[in-house]
Amino acid sequence: MGTLYYGDNLDILRRYIKDEVVDLVYLDPPFNSAQNYNAFFHEKDGTDAASQIQAFEDTWHWNVESEKAYQDLVTQPGKVSEVMQAFRTFLGQNDMMAYLAMMAPRLIELRRVLKPTGSLYLHCDPTASHYLKLLCDAVFGGQNFRNEIIWKRTSAHSASRKYGPVHDVILYYAVGENPTWNSPRSDYAEEYLDKYYKFDDGDGRLYWRADLCAAGTRKGDSGKAWRGIDPGSKGMHWKFTVQRLDQLDAEGRIYWPPKGTMPQYKRYREELKGKLATDIWDDINRINPVGSERLGYPTQKPVALLERIINASSNPGDLVLDPFCGCGTTIDAAEKLGRQWIGIDITQLATSLIKNRLRDTYGEKVEINTIGEPTTPNEAYVLAEQDKFQFQWWALGLVGARPVEQKKGADHGIDGKILFRDDPRATRPEQIIIQVKGGKTGVKDVRDLRGVLDREKAGMGLLISLQPPTRDMTAEAVSAGFYEHKTNGQRYPRLQLRTVKELMEGKGLERPSTVAALDETFKKAPKAKTKGHEQHDLGL
């Protein structure tokens, strides 16, 4: 079991996460690359849907909030205060300084929640990695820096008047001297194996002839003469004691060349444990643009990347935390590998995407505890007053709908959509158009939605509101008639009205089920390859 938190990760960390309970933190915060990223939703045929939603603005600006965060940091004595003041002197009041001022308190909190054996992996790009490393040195201590990992995320990238940027940076820090560590390994390339492991004793086992000596003389057993061969005369020593050499020879593990006197060690291909990972990762490819793993989230990372990190720095049952969890790749990998997990994101869109992803992959039985979302109609009222769009995204999640792009003054009467296909021969899926109203509603809203259905040639429509519909609203909805299933002839009210209270109580949308009609609202995550996976109680 895992827990999803909706809200500002700094507030969530301070309010909910206790000291020294987390084994591993991976964070992939928005880079300071002055871009706006959008979450694209793809149609079944692979074309981009015209509708999209801005998931987050990947830019930080110096403002009153940044200044306050900076002042809070520098009033506390210590290395963080010193490095932040140095940044301010060098950078001034620009966007990079704002980025660092917002990242610093979050890194301090992440250090607090990590166990003494815990680790942190900070994924960033070269525009900010050098600043973030100095900041992490101040938070974790320079002695706890382990690696700067270079992930080659693409093979080619054009650039104007500079070398093509093809890599990201992952900064790996430990909390103490003895972090959890399981040496990650990867498969050897077949070309390498075929080139070196090509000798055969006649039993089908292939082996490589490795040197038995290493440079430098020794005075112990490894420096003694063996079978008439003195390694010291050649400025070398045996890699094994002479007693072990006798054992290996008796086992047939020593190769004696027909000519010459220097024997070699038989290292069998079947005994290889894999190649130890280095700090350059060029063996994990980015997600294929048309691959089944891609869910349409622009900054989505491959599951293999997170699997390597989680396997290296945690054990089954450990707790993994991602404070910028986005579309949930860390959570997916943690669930797959039998870890407990915590995900935090500031958008309701992310929590909806993650729930859909986990249920697609692991089935409806996957346990997801959500904190921060409304649990009562009154809390829904509060969210609607605080943030119109977050309320819309949350309400759409109640019916499994996807949001559409919101353009100021021109939403065209569509807040969300559900796509389904009840006729396998159809070239395009059917649409259920959804509007979400947080304020007062009336019969005009129903008429307007009916007009949108006609304009879009949509099969069905749904109006979600906080207030119960009037009698006139209900009559107008009924007059819209019915949608008839293309193959089985079953009929459903074409225009339906639901309050948030009704949806929270389980009265959902009357629509063709996923058995009778394939739901294509979100791109489906691939099913888990294993038959089952363990669920763990967070115990926080």
DRENMARVO-920611 format. One record per residue (C-alpha): x, y, z. Coordinates in Angstrom, 3 decimals, always signed. Layout:
@xx X | yy Y | zz Z
...
This chain:
@xx +0.000 | yy +0.000 | zz +0.000
@xx +1.110 | yy +3.555 | zz -0.656
@xx -0.045 | yy +7.072 | zz +0.088
@xx -0.682 | yy +9.919 | zz -2.333
@xx -0.692 | yy +13.449 | zz -0.932
@xx -2.248 | yy +16.342 | zz -2.799
@xx -0.701 | yy +19.695 | zz -1.921
@xx +2.528 | yy +21.688 | zz -1.631
@xx +5.243 | yy +19.167 | zz -0.800
@xx +6.876 | yy +21.519 | zz +1.722
@xx +3.654 | yy +21.728 | zz +3.707
@xx +2.995 | yy +17.986 | zz +3.363
@xx +6.497 | yy +17.082 | zz +4.561
@xx +6.209 | yy +19.332 | zz +7.596
@xx +2.682 | yy +18.292 | zz +8.531
@xx +2.617 | yy +14.571 | zz +7.857
@xx +6.033 | yy +12.923 | zz +7.512
@xx +7.868 | yy +12.049 | zz +10.714
@xx +11.611 | yy +12.221 | zz +11.335
@xx +13.809 | yy +9.404 | zz +9.988
@xx +11.117 | yy +7.153 | zz +8.478
@xx +12.049 | yy +7.222 | zz +4.769
@xx +14.662 | yy +4.919 | zz +3.232
@xx +14.996 | yy +6.497 | zz -0.207
@xx +14.043 | yy +9.820 | zz -1.796
@xx +13.962 | yy +10.389 | zz -5.532
@xx +12.957 | yy +13.814 | zz -6.759
@xx +12.652 | yy +15.158 | zz -10.258
@xx +11.635 | yy +18.780 | zz -9.642
@xx +10.734 | yy +21.109 | zz -12.516
@xx +13.977 | yy +22.254 | zz -14.110
@xx +14.692 | yy +25.947 | zz -14.364
@xx +14.668 | yy +25.766 | zz -18.152
@xx +12.176 | yy +28.570 | zz -18.861
@xx +9.717 | yy +26.280 | zz -20.595
@xx +6.048 | yy +25.550 | zz -20.170
@xx +5.337 | yy +21.851 | zz -20.190
@xx +1.949 | yy +20.461 | zz -21.063
@xx +0.469 | yy +17.051 | zz -20.425
@xx -0.752 | yy +15.764 | zz -23.767
@xx -3.465 | yy +13.191 | zz -24.074
@xx -3.231 | yy +10.930 | zz -27.097
@xx -6.023 | yy +9.453 | zz -29.131
@xx -6.080 | yy +5.724 | zz -29.827
@xx -4.782 | yy +6.216 | zz -33.378
@xx -1.667 | yy +7.967 | zz -32.053
@xx -2.554 | yy +11.527 | zz -33.050
@xx -2.349 | yy +14.282 | zz -30.462
@xx -5.682 | yy +15.356 | zz -29.114
@xx -6.397 | yy +19.019 | zz -29.689
@xx -7.153 | yy +19.369 | zz -25.985
@xx -4.361 | yy +19.551 | zz -23.469
@xx -3.876 | yy +20.862 | zz -19.986
@xx -0.939 | yy +22.806 | zz -18.644
@xx +0.371 | yy +20.556 | zz -15.904
@xx +2.850 | yy +22.997 | zz -14.457
@xx +4.797 | yy +26.045 | zz -15.457
@xx +8.451 | yy +25.078 | zz -15.501
@xx +9.693 | yy +28.516 | zz -14.541
@xx +10.464 | yy +30.110 | zz -11.179
@xx +10.301 | yy +33.855 | zz -10.683
@xx +11.726 | yy +36.075 | zz -7.957
@xx +8.810 | yy +37.521 | zz -5.993
@xx +7.624 | yy +38.166 | zz -2.452
@xx +7.322 | yy +34.444 | zz -1.743
@xx +10.894 | yy +33.832 | zz -2.936
@xx +12.185 | yy +36.693 | zz -0.793
@xx +10.400 | yy +35.324 | zz +2.277
@xx +11.786 | yy +31.829 | zz +1.683
@xx +15.270 | yy +33.305 | zz +1.339
@xx +14.999 | yy +35.353 | zz +4.534
@xx +13.754 | yy +32.331 | zz +6.481
@xx +16.817 | yy +30.393 | zz +5.347
@xx +19.503 | yy +32.977 | zz +5.997
@xx +18.266 | yy +33.821 | zz +9.502
@xx +19.186 | yy +30.287 | zz +10.598
@xx +22.901 | yy +29.685 | zz +11.277
@xx +24.745 | yy +27.003 | zz +9.352
@xx +26.030 | yy +25.976 | zz +5.948
@xx +22.683 | yy +26.402 | zz +4.177
@xx +22.517 | yy +30.033 | zz +5.249
@xx +26.085 | yy +30.592 | zz +4.092
@xx +25.624 | yy +29.040 | zz +0.661
@xx +22.323 | yy +30.861 | zz +0.087
@xx +23.938 | yy +34.203 | zz +0.890
@xx +26.758 | yy +33.370 | zz -1.516
@xx +24.214 | yy +32.518 | zz -4.210
@xx +22.449 | yy +35.827 | zz -3.612
@xx +25.693 | yy +37.754 | zz -3.966
@xx +26.543 | yy +35.992 | zz -7.201
@xx +23.109 | yy +35.609 | zz -8.805
@xx +21.162 | yy +38.559 | zz -7.472
@xx +17.363 | yy +38.405 | zz -7.649
@xx +16.825 | yy +36.313 | zz -10.762
@xx +14.815 | yy +33.204 | zz -11.585
@xx +17.652 | yy +30.818 | zz -10.733
@xx +17.892 | yy +32.369 | zz -7.297
@xx +14.141 | yy +31.918 | zz -6.870
@xx +14.503 | yy +28.249 | zz -7.872
@xx +17.224 | yy +27.696 | zz -5.260
@xx +15.303 | yy +29.584 | zz -2.567
@xx +12.308 | yy +27.283 | zz -3.114
@xx +14.381 | yy +24.099 | zz -3.336
@xx +16.470 | yy +24.708 | zz -0.194
@xx +13.733 | yy +24.296 | zz +2.457
@xx +12.422 | yy +21.212 | zz +0.653
@xx +15.853 | yy +19.581 | zz +0.677
@xx +16.175 | yy +20.377 | zz +4.392
@xx +12.870 | yy +18.618 | zz +5.081
@xx +13.837 | yy +15.640 | zz +2.923
@xx +17.069 | yy +15.317 | zz +4.909
@xx +15.003 | yy +15.322 | zz +8.110
@xx +12.652 | yy +12.511 | zz +7.067
@xx +15.437 | yy +10.210 | zz +5.799
@xx +16.781 | yy +7.430 | zz +7.993
@xx +20.510 | yy +7.391 | zz +8.889
@xx +20.873 | yy +4.631 | zz +6.270
@xx +18.833 | yy +6.578 | zz +3.711
@xx +19.764 | yy +8.082 | zz +0.354
@xx +18.581 | yy +10.896 | zz -1.898
@xx +18.709 | yy +11.055 | zz -5.707
@xx +18.110 | yy +14.504 | zz -7.180
@xx +17.366 | yy +14.492 | zz -10.914
@xx +18.193 | yy +17.767 | zz -12.645
@xx +19.648 | yy +19.203 | zz -15.831
@xx +23.023 | yy +20.888 | zz -16.422
@xx +21.557 | yy +24.396 | zz -16.156
@xx +21.038 | yy +23.980 | zz -12.421
@xx +23.028 | yy +20.890 | zz -11.371
@xx +26.126 | yy +22.775 | zz -10.212
@xx +24.096 | yy +25.125 | zz -7.998
@xx +22.052 | yy +22.232 | zz -6.613
@xx +25.198 | yy +20.279 | zz -5.788
@xx +26.529 | yy +23.113 | zz -3.647
@xx +23.132 | yy +23.357 | zz -1.964
@xx +23.055 | yy +19.590 | zz -1.318
@xx +26.615 | yy +19.765 | zz +0.061
@xx +25.342 | yy +22.309 | zz +2.581
@xx +22.261 | yy +20.237 | zz +3.510
@xx +23.776 | yy +16.728 | zz +3.592
@xx +27.456 | yy +17.523 | zz +4.067
@xx +29.997 | yy +17.332 | zz +1.283
@xx +31.369 | yy +14.095 | zz +2.747
@xx +28.041 | yy +12.401 | zz +2.025
@xx +28.121 | yy +13.134 | zz -1.690
@xx +28.357 | yy +9.788 | zz -3.454
@xx +28.045 | yy +10.331 | zz -7.199
@xx +27.152 | yy +12.669 | zz -9.989
@xx +25.404 | yy +10.243 | zz -12.333
@xx +25.193 | yy +11.124 | zz -15.999
@xx +22.118 | yy +9.664 | zz -17.688
@xx +22.337 | yy +9.749 | zz -21.455
@xx +18.657 | yy +10.265 | zz -22.179
@xx +18.888 | yy +10.613 | zz -25.962
@xx +21.372 | yy +9.725 | zz -28.676
@xx +21.175 | yy +12.863 | zz -30.814
@xx +20.067 | yy +16.433 | zz -30.259
@xx +20.795 | yy +19.407 | zz -32.466
@xx +21.867 | yy +22.688 | zz -30.917
@xx +22.898 | yy +26.079 | zz -32.227
@xx +26.583 | yy +26.914 | zz -31.802
@xx +27.162 | yy +24.326 | zz -29.064
@xx +27.441 | yy +20.575 | zz -28.538
@xx +24.132 | yy +18.753 | zz -28.575
@xx +22.690 | yy +18.361 | zz -25.045
@xx +21.901 | yy +14.677 | zz -24.556
@xx +22.142 | yy +14.053 | zz -20.815
@xx +20.547 | yy +14.722 | zz -17.448
@xx +22.335 | yy +14.785 | zz -14.100
@xx +21.359 | yy +12.741 | zz -11.043
@xx +23.024 | yy +13.777 | zz -7.777
@xx +23.302 | yy +10.890 | zz -5.311
@xx +23.717 | yy +11.711 | zz -1.614
@xx +23.744 | yy +9.515 | zz +1.483
@xx +22.626 | yy +10.614 | zz +4.937
@xx +25.397 | yy +8.799 | zz +6.809
@xx +28.463 | yy +6.649 | zz +6.298
@xx +26.600 | yy +3.365 | zz +5.763
@xx +23.671 | yy +3.869 | zz +3.402
@xx +21.675 | yy +0.931 | zz +2.092
@xx +23.545 | yy -0.266 | zz -0.975
@xx +22.941 | yy -3.190 | zz -3.307
@xx +25.514 | yy -2.944 | zz -6.092
@xx +23.480 | yy -2.517 | zz -9.278
@xx +24.519 | yy -4.593 | zz -12.245
@xx +23.518 | yy -4.719 | zz -15.872
@xx +23.795 | yy -7.352 | zz -18.578
@xx +26.934 | yy -7.559 | zz -20.656
@xx +26.581 | yy -6.799 | zz -24.353
@xx +26.309 | yy -9.895 | zz -26.516
@xx +29.135 | yy -8.544 | zz -28.711
@xx +31.428 | yy -8.442 | zz -25.664
@xx +30.482 | yy -11.950 | zz -24.547
@xx +30.915 | yy -13.392 | zz -28.026
@xx +34.323 | yy -11.746 | zz -28.384
@xx +35.867 | yy -12.850 | zz -25.083
@xx +33.871 | yy -15.832 | zz -23.775
@xx +34.492 | yy -18.044 | zz -26.793
@xx +36.609 | yy -20.944 | zz -25.458
@xx +35.016 | yy -24.333 | zz -24.789
@xx +36.303 | yy -27.267 | zz -22.702
@xx +34.100 | yy -29.599 | zz -24.694
@xx +31.199 | yy -29.597 | zz -22.224
@xx +29.405 | yy -26.641 | zz -23.843
@xx +30.449 | yy -24.122 | zz -21.194
@xx +32.143 | yy -21.061 | zz -22.652
@xx +34.895 | yy -19.272 | zz -20.757
@xx +37.354 | yy -16.395 | zz -20.914
@xx +41.070 | yy -16.856 | zz -20.209
@xx +41.830 | yy -14.262 | zz -17.558
@xx +45.221 | yy -13.304 | zz -16.154
@xx +46.283 | yy -15.033 | zz -12.939
@xx +48.786 | yy -12.309 | zz -12.046
@xx +48.560 | yy -8.636 | zz -11.177
@xx +51.179 | yy -5.890 | zz -11.186
@xx +53.434 | yy -5.439 | zz -8.140
@xx +55.412 | yy -7.850 | zz -5.996
@xx +54.209 | yy -9.326 | zz -2.698
@xx +56.000 | yy -11.052 | zz +0.195
@xx +53.112 | yy -13.295 | zz +1.269
@xx +51.686 | yy -16.477 | zz -0.281
@xx +50.568 | yy -14.609 | zz -3.396
@xx +54.200 | yy -13.713 | zz -4.058
@xx +55.591 | yy -17.258 | zz -3.841
@xx +56.672 | yy -19.357 | zz -6.758
@xx +54.113 | yy -21.920 | zz -7.951
@xx +54.638 | yy -24.847 | zz -10.309
@xx +58.071 | yy -23.464 | zz -11.117
@xx +56.781 | yy -19.995 | zz -11.974
@xx +58.062 | yy -17.031 | zz -9.929
@xx +55.747 | yy -14.022 | zz -10.475
@xx +58.130 | yy -11.719 | zz -8.594
@xx +60.741 | yy -12.098 | zz -11.316
@xx +58.297 | yy -10.420 | zz -13.658
@xx +57.370 | yy -7.684 | zz -11.159
@xx +53.987 | yy -9.280 | zz -10.441
@xx +52.110 | yy -11.404 | zz -7.878
@xx +49.422 | yy -14.103 | zz -8.040
@xx +45.791 | yy -12.982 | zz -7.713
@xx +45.243 | yy -16.017 | zz -5.450
@xx +47.289 | yy -17.754 | zz -2.755
@xx +49.341 | yy -20.713 | zz -3.944
@xx +47.034 | yy -23.001 | zz -1.931
@xx +44.008 | yy -21.652 | zz -3.821
@xx +45.871 | yy -22.076 | zz -7.117
@xx +46.280 | yy -25.772 | zz -6.315
@xx +42.526 | yy -26.050 | zz -5.699
@xx +41.660 | yy -24.254 | zz -8.921
@xx +44.003 | yy -26.470 | zz -10.907
@xx +42.443 | yy -29.593 | zz -9.395
@xx +39.011 | yy -28.269 | zz -10.397
@xx +40.131 | yy -27.758 | zz -13.977
@xx +39.922 | yy -23.978 | zz -13.663
@xx +43.502 | yy -23.331 | zz -14.819
@xx +44.371 | yy -23.184 | zz -18.512
@xx +47.904 | yy -24.285 | zz -19.413
@xx +48.947 | yy -23.018 | zz -22.823
@xx +50.701 | yy -25.469 | zz -25.184
@xx +53.536 | yy -23.004 | zz -25.506
@xx +54.845 | yy -20.737 | zz -22.799
@xx +54.705 | yy -21.124 | zz -19.036
@xx +52.172 | yy -18.537 | zz -17.815
@xx +48.832 | yy -20.244 | zz -17.023
@xx +45.480 | yy -18.461 | zz -17.146
@xx +42.255 | yy -18.580 | zz -15.120
@xx +39.061 | yy -19.946 | zz -16.675
@xx +36.198 | yy -17.530 | zz -15.970
@xx +32.963 | yy -19.134 | zz -17.161
@xx +30.262 | yy -17.123 | zz -18.891
@xx +27.485 | yy -18.750 | zz -16.897
@xx +29.029 | yy -17.486 | zz -13.648
@xx +28.910 | yy -13.815 | zz -14.590
@xx +26.837 | yy -11.725 | zz -12.188
@xx +26.516 | yy -8.798 | zz -14.560
@xx +28.476 | yy -5.644 | zz -15.197
@xx +28.755 | yy -3.264 | zz -12.248
@xx +26.999 | yy +0.030 | zz -12.959
@xx +29.211 | yy +3.098 | zz -13.252
@xx +28.294 | yy +6.768 | zz -12.889
@xx +27.578 | yy +7.015 | zz -16.623
@xx +24.243 | yy +5.424 | zz -17.522
@xx +24.003 | yy +5.013 | zz -21.260
@xx +22.145 | yy +1.692 | zz -21.198
@xx +18.712 | yy +3.012 | zz -20.173
@xx +16.944 | yy +4.545 | zz -23.113
@xx +14.351 | yy +7.281 | zz -22.955
@xx +10.746 | yy +6.194 | zz -23.394
@xx +9.856 | yy +5.320 | zz -26.949
@xx +7.531 | yy +8.067 | zz -28.265
@xx +5.073 | yy +5.390 | zz -29.420
@xx +5.893 | yy +2.773 | zz -26.763
@xx +3.307 | yy +1.249 | zz -24.440
@xx +5.034 | yy +2.794 | zz -21.410
@xx +4.496 | yy +6.367 | zz -22.585
@xx +1.430 | yy +7.926 | zz -20.944
@xx +1.593 | yy +11.362 | zz -22.564
@xx +3.268 | yy +13.171 | zz -19.646
@xx +6.093 | yy +15.342 | zz -21.060
@xx +8.697 | yy +14.799 | zz -18.326
@xx +7.921 | yy +11.092 | zz -17.823
@xx +11.006 | yy +9.020 | zz -17.028
@xx +11.463 | yy +5.331 | zz -17.927
@xx +10.550 | yy +2.815 | zz -15.235
@xx +13.928 | yy +1.106 | zz -15.773
@xx +15.700 | yy +4.237 | zz -14.523
@xx +13.769 | yy +4.203 | zz -11.254
@xx +14.089 | yy +0.440 | zz -10.895
@xx +17.894 | yy +0.775 | zz -10.918
@xx +17.818 | yy +3.494 | zz -8.264
@xx +15.285 | yy +1.710 | zz -6.040
@xx +17.051 | yy -1.660 | zz -6.286
@xx +20.432 | yy -0.058 | zz -5.524
@xx +19.444 | yy +2.018 | zz -2.491
@xx +16.528 | yy +0.208 | zz -0.829
@xx +15.297 | yy -3.255 | zz +0.083
@xx +11.849 | yy -4.864 | zz -0.230
@xx +9.492 | yy -3.351 | zz +2.331
@xx +11.464 | yy -0.087 | zz +2.561
@xx +9.742 | yy +3.281 | zz +2.177
@xx +10.372 | yy +5.312 | zz -1.001
@xx +9.329 | yy +8.962 | zz -1.270
@xx +8.860 | yy +11.132 | zz -4.379
@xx +7.867 | yy +14.728 | zz -3.499
@xx +7.337 | yy +15.745 | zz -7.163
@xx +5.659 | yy +12.547 | zz -8.293
@xx +4.090 | yy +13.805 | zz -11.556
@xx +2.679 | yy +10.854 | zz -13.481
@xx +3.992 | yy +8.366 | zz -10.919
@xx +6.978 | yy +6.553 | zz -12.430
@xx +8.711 | yy +6.311 | zz -9.036
@xx +5.519 | yy +5.002 | zz -7.466
@xx +4.998 | yy +2.477 | zz -10.252
@xx +8.559 | yy +1.152 | zz -9.854
@xx +8.273 | yy +1.049 | zz -6.044
@xx +4.991 | yy -0.869 | zz -6.226
@xx +6.488 | yy -3.314 | zz -8.712
@xx +9.546 | yy -3.938 | zz -6.518
@xx +7.614 | yy -4.479 | zz -3.280
@xx +8.457 | yy -1.174 | zz -1.605
@xx +6.162 | yy +1.047 | zz +0.408
@xx +5.774 | yy +4.479 | zz -1.149
@xx +4.714 | yy +8.084 | zz -0.654
@xx +3.959 | yy +10.389 | zz -3.563
@xx +3.308 | yy +14.131 | zz -3.322
@xx +2.112 | yy +16.456 | zz -6.053
@xx +0.563 | yy +19.893 | zz -6.160
@xx -1.958 | yy +19.119 | zz -8.907
@xx -5.123 | yy +17.049 | zz -8.821
@xx -4.260 | yy +16.079 | zz -12.384
@xx -1.203 | yy +14.154 | zz -11.149
@xx -3.134 | yy +12.203 | zz -8.526
@xx -5.741 | yy +11.206 | zz -11.121
@xx -3.056 | yy +10.092 | zz -13.574
@xx -1.281 | yy +8.040 | zz -10.918
@xx -4.447 | yy +6.267 | zz -9.765
@xx -5.324 | yy +5.344 | zz -13.342
@xx -1.756 | yy +4.185 | zz -13.991
@xx -1.574 | yy +1.918 | zz -10.937
@xx -5.011 | yy +0.385 | zz -11.539
@xx -4.210 | yy -0.249 | zz -15.197
@xx -0.943 | yy -1.933 | zz -14.221
@xx -1.808 | yy -3.791 | zz -11.009
@xx -5.590 | yy -4.070 | zz -11.122
@xx -8.362 | yy -2.669 | zz -8.965
@xx -7.054 | yy -4.400 | zz -5.841
@xx -4.054 | yy -2.078 | zz -5.576
@xx -4.335 | yy -0.109 | zz -2.323
@xx -3.964 | yy +3.673 | zz -2.642
@xx -4.459 | yy +5.946 | zz +0.345
@xx -5.109 | yy +9.552 | zz -0.741
@xx -4.676 | yy +12.508 | zz +1.619
@xx -5.441 | yy +16.137 | zz +0.820
@xx -8.332 | yy +15.550 | zz -1.569
@xx -11.847 | yy +16.497 | zz -0.465
@xx -13.571 | yy +13.780 | zz +1.533
@xx -16.831 | yy +15.650 | zz +2.136
@xx -18.977 | yy +18.043 | zz +0.060
@xx -17.977 | yy +20.856 | zz +2.429
@xx -14.297 | yy +20.232 | zz +1.687
@xx -15.153 | yy +20.252 | zz -2.019
@xx -16.739 | yy +23.707 | zz -1.555
@xx -13.503 | yy +24.919 | zz +0.050
@xx -11.376 | yy +23.569 | zz -2.821
@xx -13.679 | yy +25.220 | zz -5.386
@xx -13.236 | yy +28.580 | zz -3.635
@xx -9.460 | yy +28.169 | zz -3.349
@xx -8.666 | yy +26.991 | zz -6.868
@xx -11.189 | yy +26.602 | zz -9.673
@xx -8.993 | yy +24.411 | zz -11.843
@xx -7.873 | yy +22.076 | zz -9.049
@xx -11.548 | yy +21.609 | zz -8.156
@xx -12.359 | yy +20.811 | zz -11.779
@xx -9.518 | yy +18.274 | zz -12.044
@xx -10.582 | yy +16.607 | zz -8.793
@xx -14.250 | yy +16.457 | zz -9.831
@xx -13.329 | yy +15.008 | zz -13.215
@xx -11.326 | yy +12.342 | zz -11.407
@xx -14.509 | yy +11.211 | zz -9.638
@xx -15.858 | yy +9.927 | zz -12.960
@xx -12.564 | yy +8.903 | zz -14.575
@xx -12.552 | yy +11.790 | zz -17.051
@xx -9.586 | yy +13.599 | zz -18.500
@xx -9.302 | yy +17.392 | zz -18.417
@xx -9.028 | yy +19.521 | zz -21.518
@xx -7.000 | yy +22.652 | zz -22.129
@xx -8.266 | yy +25.710 | zz -20.310
@xx -7.871 | yy +28.939 | zz -22.259
@xx -8.939 | yy +32.108 | zz -20.574
@xx -12.355 | yy +33.182 | zz -21.778
@xx -12.663 | yy +30.341 | zz -24.294
@xx -13.217 | yy +26.885 | zz -22.802
@xx -15.921 | yy +26.175 | zz -25.423
@xx -18.117 | yy +24.628 | zz -22.726
@xx -15.892 | yy +21.592 | zz -22.175
@xx -14.029 | yy +20.921 | zz -18.933
@xx -13.389 | yy +17.234 | zz -19.446
@xx -14.031 | yy +14.207 | zz -21.608
@xx -14.551 | yy +10.483 | zz -21.382
@xx -13.767 | yy +8.568 | zz -24.573
@xx -15.167 | yy +5.114 | zz -25.283
@xx -15.675 | yy +2.854 | zz -28.258
@xx -18.768 | yy +0.613 | zz -28.385
@xx -18.370 | yy -0.155 | zz -32.089
@xx -14.973 | yy -1.696 | zz -32.944
@xx -15.455 | yy -0.644 | zz -36.586
@xx -15.736 | yy +3.055 | zz -35.730
@xx -12.816 | yy +5.250 | zz -36.797
@xx -13.159 | yy +7.605 | zz -33.818
@xx -14.286 | yy +6.981 | zz -30.248
@xx -17.518 | yy +8.346 | zz -28.802
@xx -17.315 | yy +11.323 | zz -26.428
@xx -18.914 | yy +12.098 | zz -23.088
@xx -18.590 | yy +15.872 | zz -22.651
@xx -18.320 | yy +17.044 | zz -19.044
@xx -18.821 | yy +20.440 | zz -17.450
@xx -17.947 | yy +21.182 | zz -13.814
@xx -19.673 | yy +24.025 | zz -11.987
@xx -18.456 | yy +25.240 | zz -8.620
@xx -20.950 | yy +28.110 | zz -8.309
@xx -24.646 | yy +28.647 | zz -8.832
@xx -26.275 | yy +26.659 | zz -11.631
@xx -29.523 | yy +26.974 | zz -13.564
@xx -31.422 | yy +25.662 | zz -16.552
@xx -29.272 | yy +27.812 | zz -18.877
@xx -26.240 | yy +25.685 | zz -17.976
@xx -28.063 | yy +22.530 | zz -19.040
@xx -29.190 | yy +24.110 | zz -22.306
@xx -25.672 | yy +25.312 | zz -23.003
@xx -24.251 | yy +21.832 | zz -22.400
@xx -26.888 | yy +20.356 | zz -24.697
@xx -25.756 | yy +22.793 | zz -27.382
@xx -22.160 | yy +21.687 | zz -26.901
@xx -23.187 | yy +18.039 | zz -27.339
@xx -24.877 | yy +18.892 | zz -30.625
@xx -21.946 | yy +20.991 | zz -31.806
@xx -19.353 | yy +18.328 | zz -30.951
@xx -21.575 | yy +15.453 | zz -32.127
@xx -20.945 | yy +13.869 | zz -28.736
@xx -22.759 | yy +10.776 | zz -27.567
@xx -23.435 | yy +11.920 | zz -24.006
@xx -22.955 | yy +14.795 | zz -21.578
@xx -22.582 | yy +15.249 | zz -17.826
@xx -22.962 | yy +18.360 | zz -15.667
@xx -21.202 | yy +18.104 | zz -12.270
@xx -22.233 | yy +20.719 | zz -9.709
@xx -21.958 | yy +21.489 | zz -6.036
@xx -25.583 | yy +22.607 | zz -5.825
@xx -28.485 | yy +20.201 | zz -6.485
@xx -30.271 | yy +20.759 | zz -9.831
@xx -33.620 | yy +22.522 | zz -10.007
@xx -36.762 | yy +20.884 | zz -11.361
@xx -36.377 | yy +22.844 | zz -14.619
@xx -32.768 | yy +21.671 | zz -14.975
@xx -33.833 | yy +18.059 | zz -14.553
@xx -36.656 | yy +18.476 | zz -17.120
@xx -34.242 | yy +20.025 | zz -19.643
@xx -31.796 | yy +17.148 | zz -19.180
@xx -34.530 | yy +14.558 | zz -19.671
@xx -35.645 | yy +16.248 | zz -22.893
@xx -32.218 | yy +15.560 | zz -24.424
@xx -33.257 | yy +11.940 | zz -24.941
@xx -31.075 | yy +8.845 | zz -24.910
@xx -27.801 | yy +7.504 | zz -26.249
@xx -28.136 | yy +4.008 | zz -27.716
@xx -25.280 | yy +1.500 | zz -27.589
@xx -24.116 | yy +0.719 | zz -31.112
@xx -23.999 | yy -3.065 | zz -30.758
@xx -26.320 | yy -4.179 | zz -27.949
@xx -28.941 | yy -1.436 | zz -28.254
@xx -28.890 | yy -0.542 | zz -24.540
@xx -30.016 | yy +3.032 | zz -23.844
@xx -28.555 | yy +5.657 | zz -21.470
@xx -29.757 | yy +9.189 | zz -20.639
@xx -27.906 | yy +11.441 | zz -23.077
@xx -27.548 | yy +14.373 | zz -20.672
@xx -27.096 | yy +13.629 | zz -16.979
@xx -26.821 | yy +15.789 | zz -13.858
@xx -24.785 | yy +14.808 | zz -10.819
@xx -23.854 | yy +16.677 | zz -7.685
@xx -20.466 | yy +16.243 | zz -6.075
@xx -22.261 | yy +14.745 | zz -3.075
@xx -23.913 | yy +12.088 | zz -5.253
@xx -20.625 | yy +11.170 | zz -6.904
@xx -18.868 | yy +10.924 | zz -3.541
@xx -21.661 | yy +8.631 | zz -2.332
@xx -21.180 | yy +6.322 | zz -5.295
@xx -23.921 | yy +7.429 | zz -7.676
@xx -21.876 | yy +7.567 | zz -10.829
@xx -22.519 | yy +8.287 | zz -14.461
@xx -24.854 | yy +5.934 | zz -16.326
@xx -22.762 | yy +4.908 | zz -19.307
@xx -21.676 | yy +1.870 | zz -21.297
@xx -19.480 | yy -0.232 | zz -19.023
@xx -15.874 | yy -1.025 | zz -19.871
@xx -17.047 | yy -4.576 | zz -20.636
@xx -19.461 | yy -3.373 | zz -23.288
@xx -17.395 | yy -0.414 | zz -24.471
@xx -13.633 | yy +0.017 | zz -24.390
@xx -12.637 | yy +3.108 | zz -22.383
@xx -10.027 | yy +5.189 | zz -24.204
@xx -10.030 | yy +8.277 | zz -21.974
@xx -6.452 | yy +7.807 | zz -20.792
@xx -3.639 | yy +5.952 | zz -22.518
@xx -3.441 | yy +2.644 | zz -20.694
@xx -0.323 | yy +1.721 | zz -18.754
@xx +0.941 | yy -1.803 | zz -19.535
@xx -0.139 | yy -4.600 | zz -17.220
@xx +2.352 | yy -5.835 | zz -14.656
@xx +4.234 | yy -8.889 | zz -15.931
@xx +4.257 | yy -10.588 | zz -12.548
@xx +1.154 | yy -12.336 | zz -11.265
@xx +1.146 | yy -10.507 | zz -7.976
@xx +2.990 | yy -8.056 | zz -5.798
@xx +3.180 | yy -7.529 | zz -2.073
@xx +1.307 | yy -4.763 | zz -0.325
@xx +2.775 | yy -3.209 | zz +2.805
@xx +1.370 | yy -1.082 | zz +5.590
@xx +3.123 | yy +2.292 | zz +5.810
@xx +2.970 | yy +2.266 | zz +9.593
@xx +3.624 | yy +6.011 | zz +9.861
